[in-house]
Amino acid sequence: MTTQVRGNTAMNVRPAFYLVIGIAAVFLTWPFGLDWISDGGNILNPIEFFGDGIEPGGTAAFLTIDMLIAWVVFIVWVLTDTVRIGMGRKWGVIFVLLSYIGVSMAFPLYLIARERFLARADSERPATAAVNSRKSEAV
């Protein structure tokens, strides 16, 4: 019984944390994005976007390249993970499209959707299947 209470608390706190981070990401990053767009930038053109970030060199180039690599990993992971866990490819595509708003917003939202989907799927399985699934995930 104690495990159940702890599990529910974690299932409530973690998504709330992800949501707060995702919302904060939009408010902290988009003022700069809107400035860039008002100067003629095109958010739907990743080559232009990342090129403008790399051009100044130094820290801007480092962070831009780091973010580009993280974005590519996010895209590959989300597209394969949504299929692997049974959410379906369309959800992967939706989260990839949301990443154009910002990976720092899309990633936490994906984690919320993923945890909710897995919790729902876990609650719909018979108890013995859920236990066996957890054992195989631990290995």
Secondary structure, 3 states (H helix, E strand, C coil): CHHHHHHHHHHHHHHHHHHHHHHHHHHHHHHHHHHHHHCCCCCCCHHHHHHHHHCCCHHHHHHHHHHHHHHHHHHHHHHHHHHHHCCCHHHHHHHHHHCCCCHHHHHHHHHHHHHHHHHHHHHHCCHHHHHHHHHHHHC
